[in-house]
């Protein structure tokens, strides 16, 4: 039986985003300091990963939404010298479109 390496690729952004927010929580002083919108934002890649692992190609939509939100946040002037949000937003959109296509192709083949 062939191992399903796609599960790793589907869940990689969710793991990275969750680790980043929890490390940020440790530095700031606790998880209770996060607002509800931040928790929903953490939930988007987790939801996308769960749906993609279950072979739902439309599970890429929460990930694309996360990328669009990041791109929009990067377009707002905040005085930052490097707009990391726009670059990450584009990367997330491209990544989740590719994962959606991979999942759809995998779903068709079975």
VEXTIKE-16664 format. One line per field, with one value per atom (N, C-alpha, C, CB): x, y, z; atom name; residue in one letter. Coordinates in nm, 2 decimals. Glycine has a CB too. Layout:
% residues N
x <- [X_...]
y <- [Y_...]
z <- [Z_...]
atomo <- [CA_...]
residuo <- [A_...]
END
This chain:
% residues 110
x <- [0.08_0.00_0.09_-0.10_0.06_0.14_0.10_0.11_0.21_0.18_0.13_0.31_0.03_-0.03_0.05_-0.18_0.15_0.23_0.15_0.35_0.04_-0.04_-0.10_-0.16_-0.12_-0.17_-0.07_-0.19_0.06_0.16_0.15_0.30_0.14_0.13_0.00_0.14_-0.11_-0.24_-0.23_-0.35_-0.16_-0.16_-0.05_-0.17_0.05_0.17_0.14_0.27_0.06_0.03_-0.04_-0.05_-0.13_-0.20_-0.11_-0.31_-0.01_0.09_0.18_0.17_0.22_0.31_0.23_0.36_0.11_0.04_0.01_-0.09_-0.03_-0.06_0.06_-0.12_0.17_0.30_0.34_0.41_0.32_0.35_0.27_0.34_0.14_0.05_0.07_-0.10_0.10_0.13_0.26_0.12_0.36_0.49_0.47_0.60_0.39_0.35_0.28_0.27_0.19_0.12_0.21_0.01_0.31_0.41_0.49_0.50_0.52_0.60_0.51_0.65_0.39_0.30_0.25_0.18_0.23_0.18_0.06_0.16_0.02_-0.09_-0.19_-0.16_-0.25_-0.35_-0.47_-0.39_-0.50_-0.62_-0.62_-0.64_-0.50_-0.49_-0.53_-0.35_-0.56_-0.60_-0.74_-0.57_-0.77_-0.91_-0.98_-0.92_-1.11_-1.19_-1.15_-1.34_-1.13_-1.09_-0.96_-1.08_-0.87_-0.74_-0.76_-0.64_-0.85_-0.89_-0.95_-0.98_-1.04_-1.10_-1.00_-1.22_-0.90_-0.80_-0.71_-0.71_-0.69_-0.61_-0.69_-0.57_-0.82_-0.91_-0.92_-1.04_-0.89_-0.90_-0.81_-0.88_-0.68_-0.59_-0.62_-0.45_-0.66_-0.69_-0.82_-0.72_-0.92_-1.04_-1.00_-1.14_-0.92_-0.87_-0.80_-0.78_-0.71_-0.63_-0.72_-0.53_-0.82_-0.91_-0.99_-1.00_-1.04_-1.13_-1.04_-1.20_-0.92_-0.84_-0.79_-0.72_-0.77_-0.73_-0.84_-0.68_-0.96_-1.08_-1.12_-1.20_-1.03_-1.05_-1.17_-1.07_-1.19_-1.28_-1.20_-1.37_-1.21_-1.13_-1.16_-1.14_-1.29_-1.33_-1.28_-1.49_-1.21_-1.15_-1.04_-1.09_-1.00_-0.89_-0.95_-0.83_-1.08_-1.14_-1.11_-1.30_-1.11_-1.07_-0.93_-1.09_-0.84_-0.70_-0.69_-0.62_-0.76_-0.76_-0.81_-0.84_-0.92_-0.97_-0.87_-1.10_-0.79_-0.68_-0.58_-0.62_-0.55_-0.45_-0.51_-0.42_-0.63_-0.70_-0.70_-0.84_-0.73_-0.72_-0.58_-0.77_-0.48_-0.35_-0.31_-0.25_-0.35_-0.32_-0.38_-0.36_-0.51_-0.58_-0.51_-0.72_-0.47_-0.40_-0.27_-0.37_-0.20_-0.08_-0.10_0.00_-0.22_-0.24_-0.27_-0.36_-0.30_-0.33_-0.20_-0.42_-0.19_-0.06_-0.05_-0.06_0.05_0.07_0.21_0.05_0.29_0.42_0.53_0.42_0.50_0.60_0.69_0.53_0.81_0.91_0.89_1.05_0.86_0.84_0.70_0.95_0.63_0.49_0.49_0.40_0.51_0.52_0.38_0.58_0.28_0.14_0.10_0.04_0.14_0.10_0.17_0.14_0.30_0.38_0.32_0.53_0.29_0.24_0.10_0.23_0.02_-0.11_-0.11_-0.19_-0.02_-0.01_0.04_0.09_0.13_0.19_0.08_0.30_-0.01_-0.11_-0.22_-0.18_-0.25_-0.35_-0.30_-0.39_-0.18_-0.12_-0.11_0.02_-0.06_-0.05_-0.18_0.02_-0.28_-0.41_-0.48_-0.50_-0.46_-0.51_-0.45_-0.49_-0.31_-0.24_-0.29_-0.09_-0.31_-0.35_-0.50_-0.35_-0.58_-0.72_-0.72_-0.80_-0.63_-0.62_-0.56_-0.53_-0.46_-0.41_-0.51_-0.29_-0.59_-0.69_-0.80_-0.76_-0.84_-0.94_-0.89_-0.98_-0.77_-0.71_-0.70_-0.57_-0.66_-0.66_-0.80_-0.59_-0.90_-1.03_-1.09_-1.13_-1.05_-1.09_-1.03_-1.06_-0.91_-0.84_-0.89_-0.69_-0.95_-1.00_-1.14_-1.00]
y <- [-0.12_0.00_0.12_0.00_0.22_0.34_0.44_0.40_0.49_0.59_0.72_0.62_0.78_0.91_1.03_0.91_1.07_1.19_1.32_1.19_1.31_1.44_1.49_1.41_1.40_1.44_1.54_1.32_1.51_1.61_1.74_1.55_1.74_1.87_1.95_1.85_1.87_1.94_2.00_1.84_1.94_1.99_2.08_1.88_2.10_2.18_2.32_2.17_2.40_2.53_2.55_2.60_2.45_2.45_2.44_2.34_2.35_2.32_2.45_2.20_2.51_2.62_2.74_2.66_2.77_2.88_2.86_2.90_2.74_2.71_2.73_2.57_2.68_2.69_2.84_2.61_2.91_3.06_3.13_3.12_3.10_3.17_3.13_3.15_3.00_2.96_3.01_2.81_3.02_3.08_3.23_3.07_3.30_3.44_3.45_3.49_3.36_3.36_3.34_3.25_3.26_3.24_3.37_3.13_3.44_3.56_3.68_3.60_3.69_3.80_3.78_3.81_3.66_3.64_3.56_3.77_3.48_3.39_3.39_3.43_3.27_3.25_3.34_3.10_3.37_3.45_3.59_3.46_3.64_3.77_3.78_3.82_3.66_3.66_3.70_3.52_3.77_3.81_3.69_3.94_3.70_3.59_3.58_3.62_3.70_3.70_3.62_3.84_3.63_3.56_3.41_3.60_3.36_3.22_3.17_3.20_3.25_3.21_3.21_3.31_3.30_3.30_3.17_3.42_3.13_3.00_2.88_2.98_2.89_2.78_2.76_2.80_2.87_2.85_2.75_2.99_2.75_2.65_2.51_2.68_2.51_2.38_2.32_2.39_2.40_2.35_2.31_2.46_2.38_2.35_2.22_2.46_2.20_2.07_1.95_2.08_1.96_1.85_1.82_1.89_1.92_1.89_1.83_2.02_1.88_1.83_1.68_1.92_1.66_1.52_1.42_1.51_1.47_1.39_1.39_1.44_1.44_1.44_1.52_1.29_1.63_1.73_1.84_1.79_1.85_1.95_2.09_1.93_2.11_2.25_2.29_2.26_2.20_2.23_2.34_2.11_2.36_2.47_2.61_2.45_2.62_2.75_2.83_2.74_2.76_2.84_2.88_2.75_2.81_2.85_2.96_2.73_2.96_3.07_3.20_3.04_3.18_3.30_3.35_3.25_3.27_3.31_3.40_3.20_3.35_3.42_3.56_3.34_3.56_3.69_3.79_3.67_3.74_3.82_3.88_3.75_3.79_3.84_3.94_3.72_3.92_4.01_4.15_3.96_4.15_4.27_4.34_4.24_4.27_4.33_4.39_4.22_4.33_4.39_4.51_4.29_4.53_4.65_4.77_4.62_4.75_4.86_4.92_4.82_5.05_5.12_5.12_5.26_5.05_5.05_5.10_4.90_5.14_5.19_5.09_5.26_4.97_4.86_4.89_4.72_4.85_4.87_4.76_4.87_4.64_4.52_4.47_4.41_4.47_4.41_4.26_4.48_4.19_4.05_3.99_4.00_4.05_4.00_3.98_4.09_4.07_4.06_3.94_4.18_3.92_3.81_3.68_3.82_3.67_3.55_3.52_3.56_3.63_3.61_3.55_3.74_3.60_3.54_3.40_3.63_3.37_3.23_3.14_3.23_3.18_3.09_3.07_3.16_3.17_3.15_3.05_3.29_3.07_2.98_2.84_3.03_2.83_2.70_2.62_2.71_2.69_2.62_2.60_2.71_2.68_2.64_2.51_2.76_2.50_2.38_2.26_2.40_2.28_2.17_2.12_2.20_2.22_2.19_2.11_2.32_2.15_2.08_1.94_2.16_1.93_1.80_1.70_1.81_1.76_1.68_1.64_1.76_1.73_1.70_1.59_1.83_1.60_1.50_1.37_1.54_1.37_1.24_1.18_1.27_1.27_1.22_1.16_1.34_1.22_1.17_1.03_1.27_1.02_0.89_0.77_0.91_0.80_0.69_0.65_0.72]
z <- [0.00_0.00_0.00_0.12_-0.09_-0.10_0.01_-0.24_0.08_0.18_0.12_0.26_0.19_0.14_0.19_0.19_0.11_0.15_0.14_0.06_0.07_0.05_0.18_-0.05_0.28_0.41_0.47_0.50_0.45_0.51_0.44_0.48_0.31_0.24_0.27_0.09_0.29_0.32_0.46_0.32_0.55_0.69_0.73_0.79_0.64_0.67_0.71_0.55_0.63_0.67_0.80_0.56_0.83_0.96_1.07_0.96_1.06_1.17_1.19_1.14_1.08_1.09_1.15_0.95_1.10_1.16_1.31_1.08_1.34_1.48_1.57_1.50_1.52_1.60_1.62_1.53_1.51_1.52_1.62_1.38_1.62_1.71_1.86_1.68_1.88_2.02_2.07_2.02_1.98_2.02_2.05_1.92_1.97_2.00_2.13_1.88_2.16_2.28_2.40_2.29_2.39_2.50_2.52_2.47_2.41_2.43_2.48_2.29_2.44_2.48_2.62_2.38_2.66_2.80_2.82_2.86_2.72_2.74_2.63_2.86_2.62_2.51_2.53_2.50_2.65_2.68_2.62_2.83_2.58_2.52_2.38_2.53_2.31_2.17_2.16_2.11_2.06_2.03_1.95_1.95_1.95_1.88_1.73_1.90_1.67_1.53_1.50_1.47_1.60_1.58_1.59_1.69_1.68_1.69_1.57_1.82_1.51_1.38_1.27_1.34_1.27_1.17_1.19_1.18_1.31_1.33_1.28_1.48_1.29_1.25_1.10_1.31_1.02_0.88_0.82_0.81_0.85_0.79_0.85_0.81_0.97_1.03_0.96_1.19_0.94_0.87_0.73_0.86_0.66_0.52_0.52_0.46_0.62_0.63_0.65_0.74_0.74_0.77_0.65_0.89_0.58_0.46_0.35_0.42_0.33_0.22_0.25_0.20_0.38_0.42_0.39_0.56_0.41_0.38_0.24_0.47_0.15_0.00_-0.05_-0.04_0.02_-0.03_-0.09_0.09_-0.23_-0.30_-0.26_-0.45_-0.22_-0.19_-0.05_-0.19_0.02_0.14_0.13_0.21_0.00_-0.02_0.00_-0.16_0.00_0.01_0.14_-0.01_0.25_0.37_0.37_0.50_0.31_0.29_0.20_0.24_0.09_-0.01_0.06_-0.13_0.14_0.22_0.31_0.30_0.38_0.46_0.38_0.53_0.26_0.18_0.13_0.06_0.10_0.06_0.18_0.01_0.30_0.42_0.44_0.54_0.43_0.45_0.34_0.44_0.22_0.11_0.14_-0.03_0.18_0.22_0.33_0.25_0.44_0.55_0.51_0.66_0.41_0.36_0.28_0.28_0.22_0.14_0.22_0.04_0.35_0.44_0.49_0.56_0.49_0.53_0.68_0.48_0.74_0.88_0.92_0.93_0.82_0.85_0.85_0.98_0.81_0.81_0.69_0.80_0.70_0.59_0.49_0.64_0.54_0.44_0.46_0.47_0.36_0.36_0.35_0.25_0.46_0.46_0.43_0.59_0.48_0.46_0.32_0.53_0.23_0.09_0.03_0.01_0.06_0.00_0.06_0.04_0.19_0.24_0.19_0.40_0.17_0.11_-0.03_0.11_-0.11_-0.25_-0.24_-0.33_-0.15_-0.14_-0.09_-0.04_0.01_0.06_-0.05_0.18_-0.13_-0.23_-0.34_-0.30_-0.38_-0.48_-0.43_-0.53_-0.30_-0.24_-0.23_-0.10_-0.18_-0.16_-0.29_-0.07_-0.40_-0.53_-0.58_-0.63_-0.56_-0.60_-0.52_-0.59_-0.39_-0.31_-0.35_-0.16_-0.38_-0.42_-0.55_-0.44_-0.65_-0.77_-0.75_-0.87_-0.66_-0.63_-0.57_-0.54_-0.48_-0.41_-0.51_-0.30_-0.60_-0.70_-0.80_-0.78_-0.84_-0.93_-0.86_-0.97_-0.73_-0.65_-0.63_-0.51_-0.62_-0.60_-0.73_-0.55_-0.84_-0.97_-1.00_-1.08_-0.96_-0.99_-0.91_-0.96_-0.80_-0.72_-0.75_-0.57]
atomo <- [N_CA_C_CB_N_CA_C_CB_N_CA_C_CB_N_CA_C_CB_N_CA_C_CB_N_CA_C_CB_N_CA_C_CB_N_CA_C_CB_N_CA_C_CB_N_CA_C_CB_N_CA_C_CB_N_CA_C_CB_N_CA_C_CB_N_CA_C_CB_N_CA_C_CB_N_CA_C_CB_N_CA_C_CB_N_CA_C_CB_N_CA_C_CB_N_CA_C_CB_N_CA_C_CB_N_CA_C_CB_N_CA_C_CB_N_CA_C_CB_N_CA_C_CB_N_CA_C_CB_N_CA_C_CB_N_CA_C_CB_N_CA_C_CB_N_CA_C_CB_N_CA_C_CB_N_CA_C_CB_N_CA_C_CB_N_CA_C_CB_N_CA_C_CB_N_CA_C_CB_N_CA_C_CB_N_CA_C_CB_N_CA_C_CB_N_CA_C_CB_N_CA_C_CB_N_CA_C_CB_N_CA_C_CB_N_CA_C_CB_N_CA_C_CB_N_CA_C_CB_N_CA_C_CB_N_CA_C_CB_N_CA_C_CB_N_CA_C_CB_N_CA_C_CB_N_CA_C_CB_N_CA_C_CB_N_CA_C_CB_N_CA_C_CB_N_CA_C_CB_N_CA_C_CB_N_CA_C_CB_N_CA_C_CB_N_CA_C_CB_N_CA_C_CB_N_CA_C_CB_N_CA_C_CB_N_CA_C_CB_N_CA_C_CB_N_CA_C_CB_N_CA_C_CB_N_CA_C_CB_N_CA_C_CB_N_CA_C_CB_N_CA_C_CB_N_CA_C_CB_N_CA_C_CB_N_CA_C_CB_N_CA_C_CB_N_CA_C_CB_N_CA_C_CB_N_CA_C_CB_N_CA_C_CB_N_CA_C_CB_N_CA_C_CB_N_CA_C_CB_N_CA_C_CB_N_CA_C_CB_N_CA_C_CB_N_CA_C_CB_N_CA_C_CB_N_CA_C_CB_N_CA_C_CB_N_CA_C_CB_N_CA_C_CB_N_CA_C_CB_N_CA_C_CB_N_CA_C_CB_N_CA_C_CB_N_CA_C_CB_N_CA_C_CB_N_CA_C_CB_N_CA_C_CB_N_CA_C_CB_N_CA_C_CB_N_CA_C_CB_N_CA_C_CB_N_CA_C_CB_N_CA_C_CB_N_CA_C_CB_N_CA_C_CB_N_CA_C_CB_N_CA_C_CB_N_CA_C_CB]
residuo <- [X_X_X_X_X_X_X_X_X_X_X_X_X_X_X_X_X_X_X_X_X_X_X_X_X_X_X_X_X_X_X_X_X_X_X_X_X_X_X_X_X_X_X_X_X_X_X_X_X_X_X_X_X_X_X_X_X_X_X_X_X_X_X_X_X_X_X_X_X_X_X_X_X_X_X_X_X_X_X_X_X_X_X_X_X_X_X_X_X_X_X_X_X_X_X_X_X_X_X_X_X_X_X_X_X_X_X_X_X_X_X_X_X_X_X_X_X_X_X_X_X_X_X_X_X_X_X_X_X_X_X_X_X_X_X_X_X_X_X_X_X_X_X_X_X_X_X_X_X_X_X_X_X_X_X_X_X_X_X_X_X_X_X_X_X_X_X_X_X_X_X_X_X_X_X_X_X_X_X_X_X_X_X_X_X_X_X_X_X_X_X_X_X_X_X_X_X_X_X_X_X_X_X_X_X_X_X_X_X_X_X_X_X_X_X_X_X_X_X_X_X_X_X_X_X_X_X_X_X_X_X_X_X_X_X_X_X_X_X_X_X_X_X_X_X_X_X_X_X_X_X_X_X_X_X_X_X_X_X_X_X_X_X_X_X_X_X_X_X_X_X_X_X_X_X_X_X_X_X_X_X_X_X_X_X_X_X_X_X_X_X_X_X_X_X_X_X_X_X_X_X_X_X_X_X_X_X_X_X_X_X_X_X_X_X_X_X_X_X_X_X_X_X_X_X_X_X_X_X_X_X_X_X_X_X_X_X_X_X_X_X_X_X_X_X_X_X_X_X_X_X_X_X_X_X_X_X_X_X_X_X_X_X_X_X_X_X_X_X_X_X_X_X_X_X_X_X_X_X_X_X_X_X_X_X_X_X_X_X_X_X_X_X_X_X_X_X_X_X_X_X_X_X_X_X_X_X_X_X_X_X_X_X_X_X_X_X_X_X_X_X_X_X_X_X_X_X_X_X_X_X_X_X_X_X_X_X_X_X_X]
END
